[in-house]
Structure formats: C-alpha cells, structure tokens
C-alpha cells in the first residue's frame, strides 16, 4: 500500500483561483499582450492573486507571460484573472510594440546609387 501524500502548503487548485471558470470573458489576450495597472482603482474585494497582479503592474507594463510566471500559474488561469481585472477596470492592455521593419532592398540600392553618383 502506498503511503498517503503529504499536502503541500500554499497549493491552490486553479479552479479555486478562477472561481470555477475555465475560459476568460474575452479572448484578446496573447502571451505578449502588455498589461498596465490603473492607479485610481481600489484593491478592496480583490483576491490575493489579483492584488499581486496589481502590485506588479503598477511598476510598469508586464506581458501576460510575465504575469503568469510571477503568479506561478498556468497561462489559461492567468488569462481568466486578467480578463476579470480588465472587466472591472483595474488594468488596461495594449499590443506590444512591433519590431521595426527592415527597409526594402530596392530602396537601399537606390540610396546607395545616389550616394555614389554624388561622390
């Protein structure tokens, strides 16, 4: 017979954190979506996980993946928490800044040709 497992302290099931929900209220959050805290919203009535999200995001923008890492929770659970905070106005989101696009090779060649003509 196998001995009973010891219960780990602080281990909370994901369905407890999300109030039994498996899907966020919105499907607009990507791993690299940036979240920022609204400084004018009270923290009363928020769960401990949501309070921690607010504390981390008040220092600046964090990606959804970073928030999940700080919470040590699955991305799906983190998205549920974040969508709740968006719905209540505690956080706002924005897409990450896109990488600068490289200029067209044809344009670079024309510039190079123009510079050579001047020299």
VOGULO-922355 format. One record per residue (C-alpha): residue number from 1; chain; x negated, y, z negated. Coordinates in pm, whole numbers, padded with zeros to 5 digits. Each point is the difference from the previous one (the first is absolute). Example, Ala and Ser with C-alpha at 12.3 -4.5 7.8 and 13.67 -1.06 7.14 Angstrom:
ATOM     k   c       xx       yy       zz
ATOM     1   A   -01230   -00450   -00780
ATOM     2   A   -00137    00344    00066
! end
This chain:
ATOM     k   c       xx       yy       zz
ATOM     1   A    00000    00000    00000
ATOM     2   A   -00128    00345    00087
ATOM     3   A   -00024    00253   -00278
ATOM     4   A    00234    00298    00026
ATOM     5   A   -00155    00306    00157
ATOM     6   A   -00081    00297   -00214
ATOM     7   A    00200    00303    00091
ATOM     8   A   -00218    00285    00121
ATOM     9   A    00049    00332   -00173
ATOM    10   A    00123    00284    00214
ATOM    11   A    00111   -00227    00285
ATOM    12   A    00327    00130    00139
ATOM    13   A    00185   -00169    00283
ATOM    14   A    00041    00216    00312
ATOM    15   A    00379   -00027   -00007
ATOM    16   A   -00003    00158   -00346
ATOM    17   A   -00202    00297    00127
ATOM    18   A    00237    00053    00295
ATOM    19   A    00323   -00062   -00194
ATOM    20   A    00059   -00316    00201
ATOM    21   A   -00028    00164    00344
ATOM    22   A   -00219   -00153    00269
ATOM    23   A    00021    00277    00261
ATOM    24   A   -00062    00375   -00017
ATOM    25   A    00284    00243    00076
ATOM    26   A   -00201    00126    00297
ATOM    27   A   -00228   -00179    00243
ATOM    28   A   -00225    00295    00085
ATOM    29   A   -00295   -00079   -00225
ATOM    30   A   -00314   -00137    00159
ATOM    31   A   -00320   -00105   -00177
ATOM    32   A   -00166    00329    00095
ATOM    33   A    00298    00228   -00070
ATOM    34   A   -00113    00269   -00244
ATOM    35   A    00206    00073   -00311
ATOM    36   A   -00015    00321   -00206
ATOM    37   A    00170    00077   -00329
ATOM    38   A    00245    00286   -00041
ATOM    39   A   -00126    00191   -00304
ATOM    40   A    00339    00146   -00093
ATOM    41   A    00177   -00329   -00071
ATOM    42   A    00035   -00136   -00357
ATOM    43   A   -00139   -00344   -00080
ATOM    44   A    00275   -00087   -00247
ATOM    45   A    00195   -00310    00089
ATOM    46   A   -00271   -00145    00225
ATOM    47   A   -00135   -00351   -00049
ATOM    48   A   -00363   -00035   -00115
ATOM    49   A   -00108   -00094    00354
ATOM    50   A    00171    00302    00151
ATOM    51   A   -00159    00226   -00262
ATOM    52   A   -00343   -00137    00090
ATOM    53   A    00066    00067    00368
ATOM    54   A    00090    00359   -00086
ATOM    55   A   -00314    00046   -00210
ATOM    56   A   -00227   -00131    00277
ATOM    57   A    00170    00197    00276
ATOM    58   A   -00018    00328   -00191
ATOM    59   A   -00377   -00007    00055
ATOM    60   A    00050    00004    00378
ATOM    61   A    00134   -00210    00283
ATOM    62   A   -00035   -00378   -00020
ATOM    63   A    00083   -00260    00262
ATOM    64   A    00260   -00267   -00067
ATOM    65   A   -00280   -00259   -00004
ATOM    66   A   -00192    00199   -00265
ATOM    67   A    00311    00030   -00218
ATOM    68   A    00056   -00376    00024
ATOM    69   A   -00363   -00058   -00099
ATOM    70   A    00028    00229   -00302
ATOM    71   A    00321   -00171   -00109
ATOM    72   A   -00137   -00349    00070
ATOM    73   A    00329   -00079    00171
ATOM    74   A    00090   -00140    00340
ATOM    75   A    00053    00248    00283
ATOM    76   A    00368   -00099    00028
ATOM    77   A    00059    00076   -00369
ATOM    78   A   -00190    00328    00027
ATOM    79   A    00211    00105    00299
ATOM    80   A    00317   -00055   -00203
ATOM    81   A   -00135    00218   -00282
ATOM    82   A   -00118    00270    00239
ATOM    83   A    00329    00010    00188
ATOM    84   A    00181    00047   -00332
ATOM    85   A   -00230    00292   -00082
ATOM    86   A    00059    00151    00345
ATOM    87   A    00376   -00032   -00045
ATOM    88   A   -00018    00176   -00337
ATOM    89   A   -00222    00278    00138
ATOM    90   A   -00300   -00088   -00218
ATOM    91   A   -00235   -00062    00292
ATOM    92   A   -00028    00106    00362
ATOM    93   A   -00172   -00183    00282
ATOM    94   A   -00181    00084    00319
ATOM    95   A   -00177   -00190    00272
ATOM    96   A   -00379   -00011   -00027
ATOM    97   A   -00202    00243    00207
ATOM    98   A   -00064   -00170    00333
ATOM    99   A   -00352   -00055    00120
ATOM   100   A   -00127    00260    00241
ATOM   101   A    00039   -00115    00355
ATOM   102   A   -00309   -00019    00213
ATOM   103   A   -00001    00238    00294
ATOM   104   A    00052   -00140    00344
ATOM   105   A   -00322   -00120    00169
ATOM   106   A    00095    00194    00316
ATOM   107   A    00020    00324   -00199
ATOM   108   A   -00340   -00064   -00161
ATOM   109   A   -00154   -00065    00343
ATOM   110   A    00142    00328    00134
ATOM   111   A   -00143    00192   -00296
ATOM   112   A   -00337   -00167    00048
ATOM   113   A    00004    00082    00373
ATOM   114   A    00091    00362   -00074
ATOM   115   A   -00285    00035   -00250
ATOM   116   A   -00249   -00148    00244
ATOM   117   A    00116    00241    00271
ATOM   118   A   -00071    00297   -00229
ATOM   119   A   -00354   -00115   -00083
! end
